[in-house]
Amino acid sequence: MSHYSALAILRHGLTGNRHWSRAWRDPAPKPKYDVVIVGGGGHGLATAYYLAKEHGIRNVAVLEKGWLGGGNTGRNTTIVRSNYMIPGNSAFYDRSMRLWDNLSQDLNYNVMLSRRGYYFVFHSPGQAEGLRRRANVMLANGIEAEFFDRAQIMKRLPFLDYSPTARFPIYGAFLQPRAGTARHDAVAWGYARGADKQGVDIIQQCEVTNYIWDNQKIVGVETTRGSIRAKKVALAVAGHTSHLAAKAGLRLPIETHILQAFVTEPVKPLVDHVIVYGAAHFYISQSDKGGLVLGGDLDGFNSYAQRGGLPIVEHTLQSAKALIPSISRLRLLRQWAGVMDMTMDGSPIIGKMPVEGLWLTGGWNYGGFKAIPASGYCFAWTIAKGEPHPDNAAFTLERFERGYQIDEAGAGPYPKAH
């Protein structure tokens, strides 16, 4: 950092940032746009950015009922990975990983991507064989994967419980070395600033309450800030997908669930990677501030509330202690929950809806944060060209009508109620 920059930061801080320029504009909504994107999280902002950058469609508005990144984008465990193996998933999530590689440079904004590696610890010969098959499919598709036995993983992750009294024996681990984490807020802010510089209007505190219709075609939205017309309306609203789809007369194969996460008080560097506990739905990483970030299972009931219940707190903390006994005395600093839109096969829906004028990216299950770049890129392509990109061609709503499931157990748990 230059001497001038340091003085400028100090001056702005002492004056309450009164002269600090905005990262993006705060425009009033225009009466009409080419595309209105409902949802100012990562997926909506990325879609707007790529519509402008890749397709020259800049007369776009992103409508957010609260503040940018206040939904699932800011309520997750920030994991970035692509350890998928079913056709449709493999190419899509690999595209997302490749976009993550250069995202900071593309946006000219540091998204704090950390390629720390993603270990999946396994506990039986059968689980090992399943993960070895996954690793081989990944390697065949040009995605890096490595396999370690018990002796090797004891050297790499010595702080796990390998004792004879361990709740589950550790046989080894599967690693995706290029996986890792990114800063969730920075991803939202980077895409917001990038879209704004391309001319996109980002409008906060603007809730969509209904649609504007013309002969059974959606031609705009009614909002708390007035009517806004559009040639195309695109939904990117995560856990509220079913709610807004119902206003268009659609009943989607989606359930809404709560997924909790936690962070502990900060400690010295301990967990250098993302580690997944194969015996239970539990995963852990360490933030740049030193807090251990813990993720658990679904609460198991339908809800739109951004909070969770105590049974999952108990489950998550028991799993943490079973995997890494040395952290048992740490205190939790905070807890949060995301509102998950879960499809019945665990894979997303990206495309045109049966209602004319309406488009959707949703049903992201556990894959939402890691998929932001590819979701935005492919959804923008789909909206602009009126047809899916090859990487999201399988993620149609019609697959449920045909009985074609992209069901990949092991890449992320699925709804408990089918």
N, C-alpha and C positions, 0 to 999 in steps of 0.2 A: 504494500500500500504506500502511495506517495505521501510526502509530508503535507502537501496541499490537501489531499483527500482526508487525512487524519484531522487536520484543522477544520475542514468543512463539516465533517461528521460531528466534531465537538461543538462547533458553532450552532449547527442545526439542533443538536440535543439540548443545548442550554436555552434555546429560544422556543422550545416546545415544537420544533419542526414546522414552524409557521411558514418558512420559505422553501420547504422541501417540495419538489414537484411530484405530482401524483404518478403512480406507476401505470394507471390506466384512467381514462376519462370516466365521468359520472353523468352520462347524457340522459336527457328525457326521452322516453320512447317516441319513435316516429309512428305515424298512423299506418305505415305499410312497409313490409320488407320482402325480399325474395325468400328468405328462410328465417323462421323463428325457432330457436332451440330452447326447449323448456328444461331447465336444470343447469345451474352454474357450478357443478362439480367438475372433476377431472374429465369425464367423458364428454360433457357438453362443451366445455371450453376447448378441448382438443379437437372436437368436431368442427367448431367454428374456426379455429386456427387453420386446420387443413383445408376447409372449404375455401378460405381466402387465399392461402399460400399456394395450394396445389391446383385449384380450379378457378381462381379469379372471381369467386362469388363473395363479394365483400358487403353487400347490402344485407347484413345478417344481424339479428339480435339474439343475445343470450339472456333469458329471463330467469332470475333466481329469487325465490320467495323470501330468502333470508340473506345470508352473506356468502361470498364465494368460498367454497370448500367447507362449509358448515355442516354438510351431511357426511356421507361415508368417506369422502376424500380425506377429511380430517379425523376420521374415526376408524382407523384400521391399524394393522401392525407393519405396514410399509414394505412388505416383502415383494421382491421382483424375481420371478423364476419362469421357466418354460419346460418343466419336466413332464410333458404330456406325450402321449403315444398314439392316440387314435387319429386317423386322417380327418382333417378339419381342424382339430385342436393343435396338432404339431406345427403346421405351417403358420397358423395365426399367431400363436404365442411366441414362435421364433421370430416372426416379424416384429412383434412388440419388443423383444429383447434387442433386436438390431436397431430399432428406433431409440430405445433407452441408451444405447451405446453413445450416440452423438446428440442426445437431447439437450444437454446444457449448452453445447456449441450452437445447435440449431436455434434455440430460444434466446441465446445470449443471456442465460440466467442459470445460475448454479442450482441444479436440483439435488445436489449432494448424493449422487449415486455412489454406492459402496459395493464393489464386487467382492464380497467377503465369503461367498460360497454358501451352499444350502445342503446340509447333511440330513438324511433321513435314516434314523437309527432303527435297525430291525432286530427282532427278538426270537426268531425261529427259522429253521431251514426252509419252511414253506414261504415265509415272508421274504426271505433272501432270494428265492427263485423268482418270485413275482417281481421284485425290484431289479433283479438281473435282466429279466426280459425287458422291462421298461428301459433300462440303460442301453441294451442292445438296439432297441427300436430308435432311441434317441440318437445313438451313434450312427445308425444307418441313415438318419435324416440330417446328419451334419451338426448335431447338437452335442456339446461336450458332456460326458458323464464318466464317473469313476466309481470303482467298487473297492471297499476295504473290509478285510476280515477283522476279527476281534483283536488280534495282536496289533494290527496296524492302527485301528481306531483308538486303542488305549494310548498309543503314543501321540496321536493327533488331538484327542479330546480327553486328557487325563482326569478331568474334574467330574466326569460322569460316574455313576455308581456301578462298579464292576464287582462288588463284593458278593460273597456266597449268599448273603441275606438280601440282595437286591430284589425289589418287587418283581421285576422282569429281567431275565438275563439278556445281556447285550451280545449279539452274535457278530455285529459289524455295522457298516453304514454305507449308504449310497450317496454320492456327492454330485451336485451340479456346480462346478467351480465358478461359472460366470454369473450365477444367481447372487442375490444380495438384498440390499435395502436402498430406499431413496427417501428424501424428506418430503412428506405428503403436502405440507403447506407450500413448499417451494414449487412443487409440480403445478398446483393450481395457480399460483401467482405467475409462474413463468408462462404458462399457456394464456392466462388472462392478458398479460402485458403484450405477448406476441400477437394475439388476436386483435387487441386494441390498436396496435401499430398498423395492422392491415386494414383498419377501418371498421371493424366489428363493434357494435354497440353492446356493452355489458351493462345490464340494468338490474340492480339489486333491489330488494324490498318490493318485489313485483310478483305477486302470486297469481297463477293461472287458476281461474275459477270455473271456466267452461270454454266451449268452442264456439266459433262463429260458423254457421252452416249456410250453404247455397246449393239447393237441389241435391242433398245427401252427400255433399262434398265439404270437407273442412277447409275454410278459407281464412282462418285466423283464430285468435283466442280472445276471450274476455279476461281481463286481469283487474287487480285492485288499483291499477293505475290507468285504467281505460281499455278501450278496444284496440287491438292491434291485428291488422290483416297481414296475410302472408300467402305466397304461392305454395309453400310447403311448411308444415309444422312437424318438428322432430322432437320426440320425447327422449330425455336422458336423465331420468329422475330416480334411479336406483330403487329403494324400497317403496316408493310411491307409484311405481309403474302400474300396478293393478288398479289403483285408485283413479288415475287419470285415464287409463284405457277404458274403464267402466263408463266414464263420462262420454266416451265415443261409442258406447254400446258394445264394447268388446269384453269378453271374459277370457283371460289369458291363462295358460297352464303355469301359473306362478303362485307361490305362497310367500308370505312375508314373515321373516323370522329375525330374532335378535342374536347378534354375535358379540360377546364381550371380550374386552382386552384390559390389561393392567400394566402398570409400570411401578417398579420399586424405587426406593431411595437410591441415589447414585453410589456406586462402588468403583474401585479401581478396575482396569480392564481384565475381564475374565472370559466372557463368551465372545470369541472373535468371529463367529459365524452365525448363521441362522441354523438352529437345530430343531428337528421335528422328532417327537417321541412316538415311535411306531406302535407302542402299546396302548396309547390313548390319543385322543385328538388334543394335542398340546404342542406348542412351539414357542421358542424363546430366542431372543437376540438381545444385543446390548446397544443402547442408543449412544450417540456422540456425547451426551451429557453424563453417561455412566449408569443410567437407570436400566434395569433389566426389563425388557418388554415381553409380556407373557400373553399368549393367545390360547383360547379354549374352545369348547364345543358350543353348539347352538343351545339356546335356552329351551327349545322344544315346544314352544307355543307361538301362535301367531300374534304379532303386535307391531304397532307403528311407533312405539315409545323408544326413545334413545337411552334405555336403561335395561338392566337385567336383574335376575334373581340370585339369591344366595347359594342355591345348589351348584350353580356353575362356578361361583367363586371357590367353593370347597373343592370341586373337581379339579379346577385349574391349579390351585395351590398344592393339592396333594400330588398332582402329576409333576409339578416343578420340584417338589421335595424328593420324590421318588427318583427323578432323573439326575438331579444335582443336589445332594444332601447338604452341601456347604452353604446354600443360600437360605436355609430354613429360618434363620433369625432376622432376615431382612424385613423391613416394613414396607407396605404398599403406600405409594404416594397418592395414586388416583386410579380410577376405573372409568371406563366408558363403554358404550355399545353402539354398534352400527345396525342400521335397518337393512336387512338383506332381502333382495328379491331372488327367490330360489325357483328355478325351473325344475321340472320333474326328472330331467336327465342330467342336471348339473352343468349344462352348457348354455351359452347366451342366445338371445334372439337379436339379430341385426337385420333390418330390412323394412320394406314397405308393408304397411298394414292393409287388411281387407277394406278399410275405410279410405276412400280417395282423399289425398292431401295429407295423410298422416303417416309418419315414419317413426321407427322405434329402435333404440339400442337399450337392452335391459336383460334381466334374468342372469346377472353376473355371478350369483352365488359367492364363492370364495375367490373368484378370479378377477374382481373388479379393479383393484389398484394396479396390479401388474399389467393389466390389459389396456390401460388408458391410452398409450400411444397408438397401438394397433386398432383399438376400437375407434378412436377419433379419425385415424387415417382411412379405415375401411368404411366407416359410416359416412364420412364426407364424400368418398368416392361413390357410394351407393346413392346418396341424395343427389349428387351432381349429375350422375350419368343415368339414373333411373334403373340401374341394375347392380347386382352385388359385385364387389371385387372378388377375384378367385379365392382369396384367403378367408372370406366370410360367406362364401356361397353356400356352405352347409348349414349356416346358422339361421335358417328361415323358420318362420312360424308354421309353415305348411308341413314341416317334418313331423309334427305331432299328429297331424291329420293322417299322414301316410304311415305312421308307426315307426318312423326311422329315428332311433335314439342315438345321441352322441354321449353315451353313458360311460364315463371313465372313472370308476371307483379307484381310489388311491391317489388321484391328483387333487382331491379335496372332497370332504364329506358332503353328503347331499341331504335334502330335507328328510326329516324323520317321519313325516306324514305324507304318503303318496296318494 
